[in-house]
Amino acid sequence: MELPASNVSESLSEVRIFPNPANDWVRLEGIANSDVIEMLDVTGRRINSLSGQSFYQIDLSNLSEGA
């Protein structure tokens, strides 16, 4: 999510990510429908991109360790 610096804290204060730590899945809530969520691995390579919903439950079981 790329935001102007003035909007970062305002937008992120409503986002909830749980459970932490996560094993099989993670849930993201409080996301604007217009936001794009990108999942990156430890090298910065994009492994998933999501948009158009206010919450996501993402299956992590198929990701390799370190993703």
C-alpha positions as CSV (number, residue, x, y, z in Angstrom):
1,M,0.0,0.0,0.0
2,E,1.6,3.3,-1.0
3,L,0.3,6.3,0.8
4,P,1.5,9.9,1.2
5,A,3.3,10.1,4.5
6,S,0.5,12.3,6.0
7,N,-2.0,9.4,5.6
8,V,0.0,6.4,6.7
9,S,-0.7,6.5,10.5
10,E,-4.4,7.4,9.9
11,S,-4.9,4.4,7.5
12,L,-2.9,1.8,9.4
13,S,-4.4,2.6,12.8
14,E,-7.6,0.8,11.7
15,V,-6.0,-2.3,10.2
16,R,-5.9,-5.5,12.3
17,I,-3.8,-8.5,11.5
18,F,-4.2,-11.7,13.6
19,P,-3.2,-14.2,14.9
20,N,0.4,-13.2,15.5
21,P,2.4,-15.4,15.2
22,A,0.5,-17.2,12.5
23,N,0.8,-20.8,11.3
24,D,-1.9,-21.8,8.8
25,W,-3.7,-18.6,8.1
26,V,-3.8,-14.9,8.9
27,R,-6.8,-12.5,8.9
28,L,-6.6,-8.9,7.9
29,E,-9.5,-6.5,8.8
30,G,-10.1,-2.8,8.5
31,I,-8.8,-2.4,4.9
32,A,-10.4,0.0,2.5
33,N,-12.0,-1.7,-0.5
34,S,-9.9,0.4,-2.8
35,D,-6.6,-0.6,-1.1
36,V,-4.3,-3.2,-2.7
37,I,-2.6,-5.7,-0.3
38,E,0.7,-7.2,-1.5
39,M,2.4,-10.1,0.1
40,L,6.2,-10.2,-0.3
41,D,8.7,-12.8,0.6
42,V,11.9,-12.0,2.5
43,T,13.7,-11.0,-0.7
44,G,10.9,-8.5,-1.6
45,R,9.5,-10.6,-4.4
46,R,5.7,-10.3,-4.6
47,I,4.0,-13.6,-4.0
48,N,0.4,-12.4,-3.9
49,S,-1.7,-9.3,-4.5
50,L,-5.2,-8.8,-3.2
51,S,-7.8,-6.0,-3.6
52,G,-11.5,-5.2,-3.4
53,Q,-12.4,-6.4,0.0
54,S,-12.5,-5.0,3.5
55,F,-11.1,-8.2,5.1
56,Y,-9.1,-11.2,4.0
57,Q,-8.4,-14.6,5.5
58,I,-5.2,-15.8,3.8
59,D,-4.1,-19.4,3.8
60,L,-0.5,-19.6,4.6
61,S,-0.1,-23.4,4.6
62,N,1.1,-23.5,1.0
63,L,3.9,-20.9,1.5
64,S,7.5,-22.0,2.0
65,E,9.2,-21.1,5.2
66,G,10.5,-17.5,5.1
67,A,7.8,-16.2,2.8
